């Protein structure tokens, strides 16, 4: 499919409207299809149906309701949720046993899909897919405008929009990175056009779809205050952060309670201290742990690696220049790449973020990553889940080598290295 996409692009000579129409058409083809590479959409529909019934989706797990938990039954009966048993069975025991970790704007999308079809799983799937296709069209629109402002080839946006991986994982499998990235790109466009108040609001909304853009917040400091602490732009920077924070707080406010904080933070913690899939650096550390201690050290390493990521992002924010929007995007690309290289879990759809960011730079290792990440599908076998660590090693070896070549050698000046 990657080869076919390349041949089509070559044949059309990157004609914008032909490529755009093709990208929209192949997305629409997925419209009536139930995803078969992901079970997450069952949880999306479940959360959405709880919301339209007036129930906070963060307060109990689907499993608690299915198993007759008194806490859950005091709130709602299983019989009042359309297709409840099918949804719980579809999402699987693992998903059903955990509290929801999807931020509030994501939950709003789920509720809209539930309203679109109150009693049909397929109808709700179509509703979710319409939202994701709309977000991708928005990315195409603002991506084109931002590329024009950066004086970069508009055709770059099709590294994202016609990427088979993006079409399958986002439109096909209904992952909401598309909606998050729509607000990220819109925010960057607004920043480049000096509308920083609106940019702060859209950035806050993007964080309220998926938490990943929180990683970028330290980088905006030197972009807004290029001369350093208390320099020109300091008060604008301060207001930018306050508006972003206020937007996030307003989005979360309807759900906030002691129970929500406990459940949401516990579920987020699982991604760092319990779940592991398609990791790179972490797998090496895990192997060292088995050799030296004799057991899996994820509970300890899962606490340390986020701190390492935070330190790396702070260093990026302090020691790089962010005098242009493109430099800011490069910093964001480096930050999210470091995060995923140190993460314990890297699902394929996560790579949508570095892929889109690289479109606005001269780096292409994330395009290669969007191809190599497909090797991670090999873990799902007829006899059960089992990762092929050789394929994981090949995937990351290729991506890291190309990234280092682009970052260090390709751009190597006569007097030292400047990233």
N, C-alpha and C positions, 0 to 999 in steps of 0.2 A: 504493500500500500504506500509506503514511503517512496519507493521507486516510481510507482504510478503517479503520485502527486507531483514528483519532480518532472516527469515527462509531460504532464498536463501543463504545468507552469511554463516549461520550456516552449511548448507548442503555442501557448497563448502569449508568450513574450511578456509576461507579467501585466497584461492588460487589466487595469484595476477592476473595471465593472464586470468583465468576464470571470475573473477570479473570485470576486465578491459574490456573484450570482451562483457560481459553482459551490462555494463554501456554504452558502445558505441552503442550497438545494440538498446537498448531502446531509446536512443537519435535519432538514425537514423529513427526510426519508426515515429517520429514527422515530418520528413522532408517535406512531401507534405501537412501538415495540416495548415489551417488558425487558428491563436490563437483565442480562444473564452473566455478567462478570462482577456483579456487586449486589450485596443484600441491603446496603445502607438505605435504599429508598423506602423500604418497608418501615424503617424507624422514622424517616422524614414524614411519611404519611401518618403514622401513629401520633407523633408529636403535634402535627397540624390539626388532627381531629380532636385531640385533647384541648387544644387552644380554642377552637371554635365552640367547644362545649363549656368553655370558661374555666378549664382546669390548668393549673400551672404544670407544664411538662417536666419541670425539674424536681418535683417533690417526691416522686416514687418511680421505681423501675417497672417496665411492662411485666417482668417476671413476678413482682410482688402482687400485681393485680390478678395475673393468671393463676397464681398459687393460693389465692384467697387470703392475702395479707389483710389484716384488720385495718391497718393504716390506710391502705389503698381503697378498700371497700367502703370505708367511711366517707370517702370523697366521691367515688363514682363506681357504678356497676359495670362489669365487663360487657354486659348485654347492651349497654347504651352506646357503645363505640362500634360503628359500622365496620364489618370485616375484621373485628378485633382478633379472633383466633387465627385467621389467615395471616394477619400482619405479624403477630407474635411468632408464629411458626416460620414465616418468611425471613424475619430478621435474625433468627437463630438464637440459641441459648446464650452465647457470649454477649451479644448486643442487648438482649432482653434483660440480662442480669445487671446492667450498669445504668446509672443515671444519665440523662441527656447531657451532652457537652456542646451542643450547638448554640451559639450566641443568638441574641434576640431578633436581629434582622433576618437571620437564617430561619428562625422560627416563624417569622412573619411570612416568609416565602412558603413555608410548609402549610401555614394556615390558609393562604390564598389558594394553594393547590387543593386543599381539603374542601374549601368552599366551591371550587370549580367543579368538583365531583364528590358529593358527600357520601355516596354509597358505592362507588366503583374504584377499585384499586387502579385499573387501567386509566380511568378518567383522571385520577389524581396524578398518575405518572405523566400523562399528557400535559397537565397543568404545570408540573415541575419543569418539564422539558421546554415548554413555551417560555418560561422565565429565563432559563439558561440560554436558549437561543437568542432571546432578546438582549441578554447581557453580552453575549459574544458579538452581536451586531453593534452594540454600544462600544465595545472595545475596538472594533473595526473603525467606527466613526471617529472616536477621540484619538485612537492610535494614529490614524492617518493625519489628523490635524496636528498632533504633537510632533510627528515625524517631519511634517512640513515646516513647523516652527524651528525644529532642530537642524533644518537643512540636510536631512538624511533622505535616502530613497524611500518613497512611499511603499514600494514593493516589499520592504522589510516586514510589514505587518502580516504578510502571508506566511512567514515562517511560523506564525501562531495560527492564523485563521484557516489555513489549508493543511495544517499538521494533522495527519491521521490519528496520532496519539491524543491530541486535544479533542478531536471530534468524537472518538470512541469513549474516552474517559470522562469527559464533561457532558456533552450532549447525550451520548449513549448510556453511560453509567450514572448520570445524574449527580455529579459532584459539583458543589457550589463554589469551587474556586473561580469559576467564570464570573459569578456575581461579585465576589470579593475583588477580583482583579478589575472589573469594570469601574468600581468606585476608586480603586488605586490609580488607574490611568486617568480617570476624570479629574482626580485630585491633582495629579502631576501637571495636567494640562492647565488647570486653573492656577496653579502656582506659577507656571511659566508665563501666564498672561497677567500676573500680578494681582489676581483675585484671591488673596491668601485666606480671607475669612471663609469663603465658600470652599476653598481647598481644605481647610481644617475640618469643616463639617463633613465633607465627603470622605476624608480620611477616617474620621471617627465612625462613620457608617460602615466603611470597609472593615474596620476592626470588629464591629458588631455583627458582621457576617461570618468572618473567620478571624481568629486571634493573631494570625501570622504577621500582619502589618505592624503590630506592636513592636516588632523587632526593628522597624525602620525609624522609630521616633527619635533616638539619639542623633541620627544622621541629619535631621532637619535643623539642628542647632547651628552648625557652621554654614549651612545654606542660607539661613535667614540672618545670621550674624557673622559674615565672612571675616571681620576684623578681630573676632575673639570676644571674650567676656566684656560686657557693657559697651561693646562697640556699636556702630550704626546698625540699627535693626533689632537691638536688644528687646525693646518694648513690643515690637511686632512679633518677635519670636515668643515672648512670654504670653502674649494674647493668643497666638497660634496654638500653643500647647494647652492653654486653658479652654479654648473653644473645642479643641479635639477631645479633651477629657470630659468636658460638659456634654458633648454629643454622646460619648460612650455611656456616661452616667444616665442620661435621659433614656437611652435605648434599653439599658438594663433595669431602670427604676421599677417598671411594672412587675418585675419578677423577684425583686430583692427581698430576701428574708433570711433569717438565720439558717433555715433548712436549705435554701438555695445555695448560700455561700458554702455550707458544709458539703453538700452533694456535688456542686459544680467543681469545687477545688479538688475534691477526692477523685473525680473522674478525670480531670486534667492531669493529675499526678500519675494516673495509670499509664499515660503515654510516655512518661519518662522513667518510671520505675517498675513497670510490669510487662508492657507490650514490647515486642522486638520483631522487626521484619525489615529485610533488605537494607540493613545498616552497613556502614563501611568501617570507620575508625572504631566504633563501638565493638564490632565483632572481633577486631584485633585485641582490644582491651579485654573482652570477655574470654578469649582464648588464653591470654596471659593469666587471667584470674583462675581459670580451670587448671592451668599448669602449676601455678604457685600455691593457690589456696585450696583448690579442689572442688569449688562450686561456683555457680553463676553469681556474679557480683553486681547485677543490674540495680539492685536496691540502693547500693552505695554510689555506683558510677552514674546512675540516673539523676542523682542530686548534684553531682560535681560537674557533669558536662554542660548543663544549662548555665552554670556560673562561668565556665570557660567561654561559652558562646557570648554571654553578656560582656565579658572583658574584651573579647575580640571586637565586638561591635563598638564598644566605647573607644577602643584604640583606633578603629576605622574612622570614627566620628571626629577624633582629635587630630589625627596625623595625615588626613587627606584633605585636599582642597575641594570645596563644594561651591565654587563660584558660578557654576552653570547648572542648568537642570540636568544635562547629560551626565555631568560629574556626580550629581546626586544619585541618578539612576544606576551608575556604575557602582557606587557605594552600596546601594540597596541590593544589587546583584551579588556583590561579594559577600554581604552580610547573610543573605538567605542561603547562599551556597555553603558558607561555613556552618550555618545552622544544620542544614541537611546532611552534611558530611559528618557531623558529630552527633546526629540524632540516633536514637535507638530504633525508631520506626520511620521508614520512608516509603509510603505507599506511592504507586505510580503517579496518581493525580497531583501529588504535591509538586511535581516538577513543572507544572503549569506556570508557577510563579517565576522561577528563574528563566524559563523559556520566554515568557512575555517581556520581562525586563531586558533580556539580551537583544531584543528587537531594536531597542533604542540606543544600542552601543555597537561597537565594532567586534564584540566577542561573540563567538558562535558555539562555544562548548556546551551550552545549555540545549542547543538544537540537537547536538549529538546525544546528549543525555536523554532527551525525550525519545530517542530511538533505542538507546541501550537499556532504558528502564523497562522496556518490554520483556527483557530476559527474566524479570522478577515474576512474571506469570507462571514460570516453570514450577513454582512452589506449589501450585494448586493441581494436584494429580488425582486420577480416579480413585486411588487407594487412600487418599487423604493428603493433608498438608505436610510438605517436607521441602525445605529450601535446599537448592543445589548451590553450595557455597563456592564451588568453582565458577559458576556463572556469575554469582555476586562479585567475586574477585575480578573476573574479566570486565564486567560492567564498569566498576569503579576505577580499575587500572587504566582503561581506555579514556574515560572521562577526565580523570585527574591529570593524566599525561597531556592531553590536549589543552586542558585549562591552564596548566603550568606553562605550556609552550606559548599560549596566547598572552598570558599575563606577564611572563618574565622574559621570554626569548624573542617572540615576535616583535615586542615593543622595546627591546633593549637598546638604549641610546649609547653613545660612545663613552659616556662617563657614568657608569653605574646603572642601577635599575630604578625605574620610577614606575610605580603601579598607579 
